[in-house]
Amino acid sequence: MSGFFYVLDEQARLLFVDDDPILREFAQVNLASPNASVTVAENGAEAMQMLEAGRFDVLLVDLEMPVMDGFAVLERLRSDPATVGLPVIVQTGREDVEAIDRAYRLGATSFVTKPLNWRLLTYQIRYVLRAARAEQAVLARAAAAA
């Protein structure tokens, strides 16, 4: 059996948004690696302030929170040219068709349900991050060629 290794082996800044303080603590413990840092916010409004102040590579957001929910966060992100391409993983206890469809319509990149399997989530983050970076590289090459 092989030893433990970090799934998130690339440089990444993650923003994890959830109103549950225990989940925020778990996110910092389970998602951080020598190359990946995790910042937490307790609601969408706090997350938007953090996004305005700094750059993040992936946003993980709960749907149901006080002050500003995940749906409102998605709407704001996708209407702002500065964050329109930010990968967003929705992590929520909701798994109803309405919530799933609405999250993707508003611009979610990926969707995971609670309770979170932290190891699977790190693989999902790695995939989303690599796909976003590949897309950015293609767009940059196209812009340079134009």
QUIBELCOR-V487054 format. One record per residue. N is the residue number from 1. RES is the residue in three letters. NEAR is the number of other C-alpha atoms within 12 Angstrom. D_LAST is the distance of its C-alpha to the last C-alpha in Angstrom with 2 decimals. Layout:
[[N/RES/NEAR/D_LAST] [N/RES/NEAR/D_LAST]]
This chain:
[[1/MET/3/50.54] [2/SER/4/47.58] [3/GLY/5/47.41] [4/PHE/8/45.33] [5/PHE/11/41.67] [6/TYR/20/38.94] [7/VAL/25/36.45] [8/LEU/32/33.93] [9/ASP/22/33.31] [10/GLU/23/29.87] [11/GLN/23/29.39] [12/ALA/31/29.35] [13/ARG/33/30.55] [14/LEU/42/32.19] [15/LEU/41/33.61] [16/PHE/46/36.55] [17/VAL/46/37.95] [18/ASP/39/41.39] [19/ASP/29/44.58] [20/ASP/23/46.72] [21/PRO/17/47.49] [22/ILE/15/48.55] [23/LEU/28/45.26] [24/ARG/29/43.39] [25/GLU/21/45.67] [26/PHE/23/45.18] [27/ALA/33/41.38] [28/GLN/26/41.62] [29/VAL/21/43.96] [30/ASN/28/42.35] [31/LEU/39/38.59] [32/ALA/32/38.49] [33/SER/23/38.14] [34/PRO/18/37.84] [35/ASN/17/34.03] [36/ALA/29/33.86] [37/SER/27/35.25] [38/VAL/31/36.51] [39/THR/33/36.94] [40/VAL/37/39.00] [41/ALA/36/39.43] [42/GLU/33/42.28] [43/ASN/32/40.57] [44/GLY/35/37.34] [45/ALA/27/37.90] [46/GLU/27/38.37] [47/ALA/37/35.25] [48/MET/34/33.15] [49/GLN/21/34.60] [50/MET/23/33.71] [51/LEU/31/30.11] [52/GLU/16/29.84] [53/ALA/11/31.45] [54/GLY/16/29.61] [55/ARG/21/26.89] [56/PHE/30/27.83] [57/ASP/33/26.21] [58/VAL/41/28.35] [59/LEU/44/30.69] [60/LEU/48/33.87] [61/VAL/50/35.67] [62/ASP/44/38.98] [63/LEU/40/39.28] [64/GLU/26/42.70] [65/MET/27/43.22] [66/PRO/21/44.95] [67/VAL/20/43.26] [68/MET/27/39.82] [69/ASP/29/39.41] [70/GLY/45/36.51] [71/PHE/36/35.61] [72/ALA/28/35.22] [73/VAL/40/33.13] [74/LEU/37/30.69] [75/GLU/25/30.53] [76/ARG/26/29.86] [77/LEU/30/27.20] [78/ARG/24/25.21] [79/SER/16/25.49] [80/ASP/16/24.14] [81/PRO/11/20.40] [82/ALA/17/21.52] [83/THR/25/23.25] [84/VAL/22/21.73] [85/GLY/27/20.47] [86/LEU/36/23.64] [87/PRO/38/25.47] [88/VAL/41/28.91] [89/ILE/39/31.89] [90/VAL/44/34.74] [91/GLN/40/38.09] [92/THR/32/41.04] [93/GLY/21/44.52] [94/ARG/22/43.55] [95/GLU/19/42.89] [96/ASP/13/43.62] [97/VAL/12/41.34] [98/GLU/12/40.80] [99/ALA/25/39.57] [100/ILE/27/37.29] [101/ASP/19/35.76] [102/ARG/22/35.41] [103/ALA/35/33.76] [104/TYR/25/31.10] [105/ARG/17/30.62] [106/LEU/25/30.06] [107/GLY/29/27.39] [108/ALA/36/29.37] [109/THR/32/27.65] [110/SER/32/31.03] [111/PHE/35/34.71] [112/VAL/32/37.81] [113/THR/24/41.41] [114/LYS/20/44.14] [115/PRO/16/46.14] [116/LEU/24/43.25] [117/ASN/18/43.35] [118/TRP/25/41.79] [119/ARG/21/41.05] [120/LEU/19/39.27] [121/LEU/30/37.36] [122/THR/34/36.12] [123/TYR/21/34.79] [124/GLN/29/33.10] [125/ILE/40/31.51] [126/ARG/31/30.33] [127/TYR/23/28.77] [128/VAL/31/27.06] [129/LEU/35/25.82] [130/ARG/22/24.41] [131/ALA/21/22.71] [132/ALA/24/21.12] [133/ARG/22/19.97] [134/ALA/14/18.55] [135/GLU/17/16.61] [136/GLN/18/15.31] [137/ALA/14/14.27] [138/VAL/14/12.37] [139/LEU/15/10.56] [140/ALA/13/9.95] [141/ARG/12/8.66] [142/ALA/11/6.23] [143/ALA/10/5.19] [144/ALA/9/5.54] [145/ALA/8/3.81] [146/ALA/7/0.00]]
